[in-house]
């Protein structure tokens, strides 16, 4: 009899201990975000973790189109932040984001950059036609929003055919930035926030007119299959709060009109 009671006590104790251990496990959310948000979101993530003790933010940065396809393929993501409306539109049409969770939170500009020490005489996008410009880094328009904006800008200046052989397509906007900063190409088309992040290595020679491309507006939403919806909503709330906007502003992002 004593042995049976002891066995029951041991079983109950083990169950309670395992339950407490499970309950005390730190929560975690995964945020898939456009790579142009990397610096700002990493700072916001630290503030989020400090305010939400026990919840860790795991970031997955990349091209918005690639991130959307990862979510479509079943990747365990709680929050999606895109650098363009198209990728979020695609996610919404496919039923991948939670209804009513989508918000626009930041805007950006498209700029033409060159290596800081290149000594180029370039002053405008039209100078890309110059024979001295051999390689231009741009995001792949099939997956990279910055690449689509670049494509629109080049069409605006009516020169896609003239410079198509000069274009070096990259996997994301930060790769285009890297090519320019390392002086591996003559120029690149990126976001103004990217140029600010590497201002000691690249120089902005021109900013694309707003009329030359679709507005660069960043939407954020909770993924429909989010495992931690409460924590995901808290992250979105921080990004869209006055504090979040101040942080984004320090990295060069503009308020949404």
N, C-alpha and C positions, 0 to 999 in steps of 0.2 A: 504493500500500500504506500509506504513512504517513498519507494522508488518511483511509483507512478506519479505521485504528487511532485516529486523533484523533477521528473521528466517534463511534466506540464509547465512547471515554473521556468525551467530552462527554455522551453519552446516559446512561451509567452514573452520572456525577456529578450530572446533573440529577435522575435517579431517586432517588438516595440523598438529595439535598438536599430533595426534595419529601417523601420518606418521613419524614425527620427533622422537617421542619416540621410535618407532619401529626401526628406522635407528640407534638410539643411543644405542640400546640394545647391551651389550657386546657379542662378538662372542665367540664361544666355540668349541673346538675340543676334541674328545674322542680318546684316544690312548690305545689300548689293547696290552699289552706287557708281555713277559715272566717275571715271578716274579724274576728271577735272575738279571733282569735289574733294579729293583725297586730303589735302592739307587742312581745309576748313572742317571737314567731317571728323578727322582724327582729333582735333581740338574739342569739337562738340561731344565726341564720344567720351573723352576723359571727364568732361563736366557731367555728362549723363551718368557715368558710373559712380561719380562722387555723390550725386544726388539720389541714386537708386542703388544703395548698398546691396551688394550680393548679385547684381545683374551685370554681366559682362557683354560688351559689344564686340562682335567679330565682323570685321569689314571685308567685303569682297569687291574690289575695285576693278573696273574694266570698261570696255566699250558698251554703251547702253544696249545696242542690238544683241550683242553676245550675252549680256546679263539677262535680257528678256527671254532669250532662247533657253538659257540654263533653268530659269524658273519654269518655263513651259515643259522642260524635260523632267521636272520633279525635284530640282535642287531645293534643299531645305532652307528657304529664305523667309524672313519675317517682314522686311521693309525693302522697297525698291525705289530708288531715286534716279531719274533719268536726266540726260542733258538735252532732251528734246521731247516735244509732245508726241511725235510719231511713235516712239517706242512704248510710251505709256498708253497711247491709243491702242496699239497692237495688243498690249497686255490686257487692257480692259475689254477689248472685243473678244478675246479668247477666254474671258472669265477668270483671269489670273489674279485680279486684285479685289480687295474687299470693297463692296459697294459703299459709296459715301466717304471713303477714306482718302480720296485723291485731292491734293492741294498743290498749287503753284507756290514756290517759296523763294526763288531767286532768278536773276537774269544776268546775261553776259554779253560781251561784244566779240566780234570776229576781227582779228588783226593779222597783218602781214609782218613777219619777223625775219631778221637776218642775224648771222653770228655777230656778236658785239664788236669784234675786232676785224671784221671783214673789210671795212673801208669802202663798202659799196656806195654807189651814187643813187641807188634806188630811192624813190620818194612816193611811189604809188603802186597799186596793183597792176596798172598797165605796163609798168616797167618790167614785169615778168616776161614780156615778149622779147626783151633785149637778148641779143646773141650771147652776151656775157653770162646770162643766167642759164645754167645747164640742168640743175636738179632742184625740184621744189617738193618739199615734204608735206603731204596732206593725209588726213585720215581716209581710210577706205569708205567711200560713201555707202556701201552696202550694209555696213554694220556700225559705222562711227558717225554720230551726229555732226561732229565738227567737220567731217569729210563732206557731208551733205550740204552744210552751210557754205563750205569752200566751193563746192560745185556750183551752188546758186550764185555766189559772188562772181565767179569766173564767167558764168553765162551772162550776168548783168553787164560785165565789161566786154562781152562778145568776143571772147578769146579762147574758149575751150579747145578748139581744133588746133590753134596756133601753138599751144603749150602742152598738149596732151602727152607728147613724148618726153616731156621734162618731169612729169609727175611721178613721185615716189610714194606709193600708198603704204600707210602704216596701220598697225592693228588697233591703235587708239591715239588720242590726241597727244598724250604725254610722250609717246614714241616719236611723233613728229617734232615735238619740242626738243627731245634728246638729240635727234639728228642735227638740228640747227645749232644747239648749244655746243655740240662737239665739232662743229664746222665740217660736217660730212655732206651737207647740202648747201646750196646758195641761199635758199629762203624756205619759209614754211608758213602755213596758215593755221593758226591756233586761236584759242580764246585769250582775251586780254588778261584773265586771271593766271593763265599759264605763263604768259610773258612776265607778269609781275613776280611769280614764284622763282623765275630764273633771270631776274633783271641784271645780274652780274655777268651773264653769259650771252644774252640775246638782246637785241634792240628792236623796238617797234618802229616801222617806217610808215605804216598807214593803218587806219581803222576803217573797216568796211562800212559804207553808209547803211543806215537801217533799212532803206528801201531796197538794198541789194540782196537781201536774204530774209527768210522767215525769222520772226523774233526768237532769240535764244532764251527760252524760258524753261526752267527746271521744275518738273512735277515730282511729288513724292507720294507714296501710297503704301498701305499695308497689304501684304500678299494674302490672298484668300486662304491659303493653307497654313498661315502663320501658327506656330505652336504656342507662341507667347504673345497673344494679342494685346494684353494689358500693357506689357512692357514695350511692345512695338508702337502702340499708340502714344505712349509716354515719350518715346524717342521722336516721333513725328511732331508732337507738341513742342518739344524743346527746339527742334530745327526751325519751326515756324513762329516761335516766340520772339519777343523783342531781343532777348539775350542771344538767341540763335542768329537772328538777323544782324546783330552787331558783329558777331564773329565772322559771318559770311562777308560782311562789309569790309572787315579788315583785310580779307584776302582778295578784295577787288570785285566781289559780286555786287550787283545792283539790285535795288528793290524792284519787285514786279509792278508794272504799270496797271 
